[in-house]
Amino acid sequence: MTRQRKKISATIRSWRINLRSDKSLEDIAKMFNAEVQGWINYYGKFYKSAIYPILRHIEIFLILWAQRKFKRFRRHNTRARYWLGQIARREPKLFAHWRLGLKSPAA
């Protein structure tokens, strides 16, 4: 899984989620959910614990996206993380990795 993890991480970085501040959270979900769901289906079938660090990587980029998109989160990593956690509680089916229960903590 190590080689695949590197390849998937490179793919996630190439998406440059954190630089897409012109998009809404729903737009980002629509753009990348199909591929993330495919990874979850394929790698999660037999080795689910190996896919969690990769999915956390996506969550980190979503936090960076929120910090870039909203002025109130600029230098507040924790606030952005809690804000995303609240959205994950309200809309748990928005992102594919949120359906697994992998989310930022909510306040």
Buried (B, 14 or more C-beta within 10 A) or exposed (E): EEEBBEEBBEBBEEBEBBEBEEBEBEEBBEEBBEBBBEBBEEBBEEEEEBBEEBBEBBBBBBBBBBBBBBEEBEEBBEBBBBBBBBBBBEEEEBBBBBBBEBBBEBE
